[in-house]
Amino acid sequence: MEANIPIKKALSYGIDEFKKRAGYLISVLLVYHIIILGLGWGLKLFDGLTHSILYLVTQVISVILMLGLIYIALAIYNKKETTINDLFRQTEQLGQAIILYIIISLIIIGGFILLIVPGIIWGIKYSQAFYLLVDKKLDWKEALTKSGEITMNKKWGLLGYYIIMTLVNVLGMLAFGVGLLVSIPVTMLASVFIYKHLVGNVTTESGAPAIEGTVK
C-alpha cells in the first residue's frame, strides 16, 4: 500500500521556519548563487585542458555547497545554531558525496535513456541519499540502500510532493525572480521535513522532535 506523504505539513513547516530566520536564509541563498554564478562565468574565460580541469573543480565546489545547504536545513530542523560558514564546512563526507553524485547521475541518465519513466522512478528512489549521507554519516552504498528502503511504497506520494514544490518555485520565479529568495528556502526546509518523516523522526505539533526512527 502506498504511504501518505505529509505535503501540507511539510510546506507549513518550511514557511514557519523561513519566517523565523528569513534574513539568514536569504543571505545563505545569495552567497550560494553568487558563488555558483561566479564559477560559471569564470569557466567561460578558459578553454581546452584548463577549462576541463576548472570544470571538475567547480563540480567539487558545487557538491560542497550542496552538502552545506543540506547541513544547514538539517541543523534548523534539529534546532541547532548554524551560520553561513556552515555552507563551506561539510568536507568530511566529500569523497563519499562525489561518488554518490556520480552514481546517482549515471543511474538517472540511464533511466531517462530507457524512456524517461525509469529515470523518474530511480530519481525518487534515491532522492534521500544525500540527506542520509550528511545526517547519518553513511557511505555512498549505505546511503543508496537506505534511500531505497525509506522511499519504498512512497514514490507516488513523493512524486506529488516534488511536483508541488516545483510549482512553488515556478511561482517564485514568476514574481520577477525575487520570489525565489523565499520559495527556494521554503522548499529546502520542507524537503528536510519529508526526509525526517521518511526516517521516522518527524517534529511533533509542540515543536519537539519525535523519537528517532529505524535509520541509525
N, C-alpha and C positions, 0 to 999 in steps of 0.2 A: 504494500500500500504506500502511495506517495505521501510523504510527511509534509505538513504545512510549514511554510517559511513566513515568519512574522514581519512582513514587509512594512506594514503601517507602524509597528512598534520601532523597527529599525530606523525608519525615516524620522519619526518623532524624537528618538534618541539623538540622531545626528543633528537635528535642528536645535534641540535643547542645549546640547554640549557646545555647538557653534556659538550660540548666543552668550554663553558664559565666558568665552575666550576668543571672540571674533577677531580682535586686533592681532593676537598672536598667530592664529591660524592663517589669516590673510598674509601676514609677514612671512610665514614659512612657505606658503604657496608662491609668493612673489620671488623669494630667494631661489626656490626650486626652478621656477620657469626662467628666471634671468640666467641662471647657470646653464640650463638646457639650451636655451636660445643662443647664448653666447658660444657654447660649444659647437652648435650647428653652424653659426656664422663663421667661426674660426676655421672649420673644416673646408669652407669654400675657398680659403686662401691658399690651399695646398693641393697638389695632385700627385699621382704616381705612388711610390712606396711610402713617402711621408704621409700622404693622405690616408693610406691604408693603416699605417701604424697609429696615427692620431684617431682614426675611426674606432679602432679597438680600445684605445684609451678612453674615448668618450663613452663607449658602451660600458666599460667598467665603472666609470664615474656615475653613469645613469643607474646602474644596479645599486651602487652605494646609496644614492639619493632615494631610490625606491625603498630600500631597506629602512632608511631613516624615516620616511613617511609612515611606513608600517609601524615602526617602533613608537613613533610619536602618537599615532592613533591608539595603539595598544596601551601606552602609558596613560593616556587620558582616560581610557576605559577603566584601567586599574587604579585610577585616582593618584597617580604618581606625578611628581614635578617633572617638567620637561622644558627644554629650551631649544632655540633654533640650532644650537651647536649639535644637538642630537641628530640632526639631519645628516651629519658627516661622520658620526662616530661608530656606525654599525658595520665595522670591518671584520669582526670576529668570525662571522659566518660567510665572508665574502667568497671564498673559494667554493663552498657548497652552493652559494646563491648563483654564482656564474654557471656552474654545471647544471643546476636546476633550470636556470633561464634558457640555456641551450637546449636541454632535453624537452622542456615544455614547448618551446618554439618549434622544434622539429616535429613533435607529436601533433601540434595544432596544424602546422603547414601540411603535414602528411594527411591529416583528416580532411582538410579543405580540398586537397587534390582528389580525395575519394568522395567527391560530390557534396562537399560543404557540411552536410549534417554530422558526419563523424567528427569533424573539426569542432563544431559547436558542442557536441556531447563531451568530447575529451577536454575541451577548454573549461567546461563547467566542472567536470570530474576533478581536475587538478587546480581549480581556482583557489583553493585554500592552502596550497602547498607553501607559498611564501610566508603566510601568516604562521603556519606551523613551524617553519624554519626559524623565524625570528622569535616567536613566543615560547616554543618548547625546545629550541636549540637542537632540532633534529638534523640529521644529514639529509642529503637530497633524496636518497632512496626511501628513507623513512617518511619524509615529507610527502612524497608522491603517494606512497602506500596509504598513509593516514588520510590524506585528502580524498583518495578514492573511497575509503571506508566511511568518512563522515558525510560525504555527499551522496552516498548510495540511497536510492529511492527518494531523492530530493531534487532531482535535476529539473523537473518541470517547474517546481516552486522557485528554484534558483534562476531558471531562465526568465520567469516572470519578474523576479527581483531585478535582474540585470537590465531587462527591457525598461522597467520603470525608472531605474537610476540613469539610464541613458537619456530618457525623455526629460528627466530633471535637469541634466546637464545641457541638453539641447535648448531648453527654456532659458537656462542661464546664458547660453551663447547668444540667443536671440535678444537678450536685454543688453544689446550693444557690447557683448562680451564681458562687461563688468559683472554680470550676474554669475559668471563662472567663479569669481572670487568667493562667492557664497556656496554655489551648488557643488563645487568640487570638494571642499572640506566637509560639507554635509554628507555627501555620498561616501566619502572616505571613512568617516566615523560610522555611518550606517553599515558599511561593509564589515567593520570590526564587530559590530553588534551581531551581525549574521554569523560571522565566524565563531564568536563566543556561544551563540545559540547552538551551532552545529557540534561544538565540543562539549556542550552541556554546562556552560558557565555563564548563564545569562543574568544580567542585572535585574534584581527584584524591583517591585514598584517603589520600595522605600529608598532605592538607590544603592543598596548594598549588594555586592556580588553574591551570587548563589554559590552553592558548594561545587567544587571542581568536578568536572565530569570524568569520563573514562580515558581521555587522551592525556597522557602524562609527559 
